[in-house]
Amino acid sequence: MKRDTTVSQARELDEQDTLKKLRAEFYLQPDVIYMDGNSLGLLSKRAEQSLLSLLDSWKKHGIDGWMKGEQPWFYFSDRLSEMCAPLVGADKKEVMITGSTTSNLHQLVASFYHPKGARTKILADELNFPSDIYAISSQLSLHGYDPKEHMVLVKSNDGNTLNEADIIEAMKEDVALIVLPSVLYRSGQILNIKELTEAAHERNILIGFDLCHSIGSVPHELSDWDVDFAFWCNYKHLNGGPGAVGGLYVNQKHFGQKPGLAGWFGSDKEKQFDLSIQMTPASNAGAYQIGTPNILSAAPLYGSLEIFAEAGIDAIREKSLKLTDYMTLLIEEELSDYQFAIASPMEHERRGGHIYLVHEEAARICKALKEHQVIPDFRSPNGIRLAPVALYNSFLDVWKTVQILKKIMKEESYKKYENKREVIA
Ligand SMILES: *Cc1c(COP(=O)(O)O)cnc(C)c1O
């Protein structure tokens, strides 16, 4: 990419953008630059439509909506799973849209953590999202193990990234299960899933990944990489709406095992309404569902996943990398006087869909950005996440964001705020 910082370069990059027409599918507020699609993706018109259409089926059909209407609710989760499967590189049978990230993690640990003899530990990392650590920790407690001793957290050398070699080194004989993120939520580092999965399997350890920050932004090949399980949320890059129903993947080699947390929606669909007190679990990833699906919290995903199918995840990834390359270039060229450090990896194969800027004054710089109608994401203690999203952000958005940041730093206008996070940040 040319090291050209002019606005005409931004416009030229927008001209060449093959996905640019998709921006019109989304509700963008006039004059607001949204750089937070990795925390909560924006509403698209199609997602709105699919929600309205499911509301309408409730209006018209009442209880019969389970089998009637354009999208019978009884099969809706399967339909969404089928649409989501290409984004994780799995067979549709291996994917289920259900639960939430954290509840799916509980389900998967309950299903795949089988401590035996000296193999009792769960390996994770100290940079993982706290909810994942809390869930793993409570699962260990349920098994009667002290998490302080049985949860092994791989350390980061720089506070932002992890070394695959350190993770592999920690795959000792006492480890029963590994849970890692695909993309780290702060620095945006991509872990090498294939390499880690191979290393885990060579040591007879099961391994699963949290795809929250990669799904919809980075392609996956879960089946080819032979990952045992994965889980994710659908409200970040997938634009499914606040609290959207989450997703999980279970490698088909594990089908037929009893789910750790059982409920009637995990039944074989043909048998579910026999209402037998003897459960017959589904023979696919559907077995990991628990109760009645949250149809209205899954509904927007239908419209949203159609957009992903049209755009194609490879084209999305290509544009995403161009956007973050461009943002990096502008930050280096325009903000060199202001003590920002880019903590995201620069190599394409190690960088996810956002840029993580570290600065001592990050909390109040974020407040100043919001006042200037740029929506970033502050991450404690000192990070600013900026996510230019391929489906709805433009190169001009990126250019303007960096210009506004420069103005805030130059005028020191951030100093009028306290350097403290808000309740939600
Ligand atoms: C967003 C996110 C979560 C959120 O979990 P919920 O159950 O949806 O609240 C969990 N883990 C990671 C890594 C995340 O990025």
The ligand as a Gaussian input file, in Angstrom:
#p B3LYP/6-31G(d) Opt

LIG

0 1
 C      -17.749000     -11.112000      23.813000
 C      -17.059000     -12.228000      24.464000
 C      -17.723000     -13.027000      25.393000
 C      -19.127000     -12.700000      25.805000
 O      -19.808000     -13.750000      26.358000
 P      -21.406000     -13.680000      26.479000
 O      -21.756000     -14.937000      27.096000
 O      -21.947000     -13.465000      25.099000
 O      -21.717000     -12.490000      27.334000
 C      -17.032000     -14.122000      25.912000
 N      -15.763000     -14.399000      25.535000
 C      -15.100000     -13.609000      24.659000
 C      -13.690000     -13.940000      24.260000
 C      -15.713000     -12.500000      24.116000
 O      -15.062000     -11.731000      23.247000

